[in-house]
Amino acid sequence: MIALACDHGGFRLMQEVKEYLNEQGLPYKDFGVDSDESCDYPAIAYPAAKAIADGECGKGIFICGTGIGISIAANKVRGIRAAVCGDTFSAEMTRRHNDANVLAIGARVTGPGLALKIIEIFLKTEFESGRHARRVELISELEARW
């Protein structure tokens, strides 16, 4: 199950993402929003990120204007590793090396064609583990201290 979350800036792109996921037969839970009326991205990011942290969803796709704000908010939830990706290489590497569980995209900086390709790569790429697992564990330890 994929957690979807967007603010008003990501609303239109999220409609295309849902269409893509439906075409691929990939299940998702939509945490909003359902219009392009102004809203506050932290209020949208939190329940979606919590669903991932609690194991209800495995990964997330979060969209705002730049991807930055919604990723910062998501990363405040323990267990979330959200990465803003605007290219396919970053999407691949954040899964392989960082075991990122949330992909954040900026709808105002990434076109829909590229965004869907980034999503495809993010969802299909597996974590390499090995030496990277130690680093992800160190991140979790830092998180636990605070």
Secondary structure by P-SEA (a helix, b strand, c coil): cbbbbbcccaaaaaaaaaaaaaaacbbbbbccccccccccaaaaaaaaaaaaaacccccbbbbcccaaaaaaaaacccccbbbbbccaaaaaaaaacccccbbbbccccccaaaaaaaaaaaaacccccaaaaaaaaaaaaaaaac
